[in-house]
Amino acid sequence: SVSPGPASPRNTQPNSQPQKPNDNVKVPSSGNQERSTGIGKKMDRNAVFSDLLGGFGGSGHNGEIGPKSLKDLKNEQLKEVLDPDELKIRDWTDGKKGNIRALLCSLDKVIWEEANWPECGMHELVGADQVKRKWRKALLCAHPDKHVGTPHENLSKLILIELNEAWDNYQNQGSQGLFGAV
């Protein structure tokens, strides 16, 4: 027969419940602040993962908000390298590269205030003749020869380049109206 072994400390007191571990232990974190690790306590996810996220989103450990997307991160890097006029043109042509109608409709966002370029809607550029007329007005307004020695000289060159590329693209596609009518 097998004899029972020594009594365990738990079994020495009849009708007692086993002790539960204490989950509400205070654990020191960075600095002098303490953070509870207790179950059921809500923790700030941004604070927990801030060291993993680095500068790629959310709030960093310094409380600074970093770039929201890869495009924002790329734009921040380009700001250090590119000329402000080139950045302005990149923002203007983003999603509209080679689209003469879209560039003409948004030219007022990139051109300087003294140019007095009126806002233009897509409804004004339905026919091929309307597009050509507006393109010529844009060239007259922003031509670099008119802005030699002014602060807008470089920007006017960049605008002219983009408009001419878009015009060439438009002509290569057959210079059709917006709905196929010439």
Summary of the structure (lengths in Angstrom):
residues: 182
radius of gyration: 33.2
end to end distance: 106.8
largest distance: 111.9
contacts: 383
relative contact order: 0.08
helix: 49%
strand: 4%
